[in-house]
Amino acid sequence: MVYLKKSDNYSISPTLEPSENNGCEYVFVKQNNLYVKMPYKNLVFAKSSGNYVELMTSGQKRYMLKTSIQHIANSLNDDRIIRIHRSYLINIEHLIEFSTQEVTLSNGCILPIGKHYQENFISLVLKCPVLI
């Protein structure tokens, strides 16, 4: 777990263009004067809390960023990263199961699906074959 001090300054690397991910399979998270490499496949979900966004990785590391969830969504412009709620982004690679109201992720977290995001989420997920 990454512990934060009040003076810590976290941000998504400004070198990542919002409109594309430049073919990269990772993003850098700025932590004070260090840039920590975080592969997209390790991101499980992002949760908005006020003026901060918490990134949860598959290794149970947490990064707290002083930014908006929309900025994260734009910076992590990748088909695997899906907005499911006004406060949540998930990585579809970590999706285990879902209903029309919630998703279960590989780390055991159960997150809600917002009504405004249901249709888009289901249409994106159901591009894969469905057995009934």
Buried (B, 14 or more C-beta within 10 A) or exposed (E): EBEBEEEEEBBBBEEBEEEEBEEEEBBBBBBEEEBBEBEBBBBBBBBBEEEBBBBBBBEEBBBBBEBBBEBBBBBBBBEBBBBBBEBBBBBBBBBEEBEEEEBBBEBEBEBEBBEEBBEEBEEBBEEEEEEE
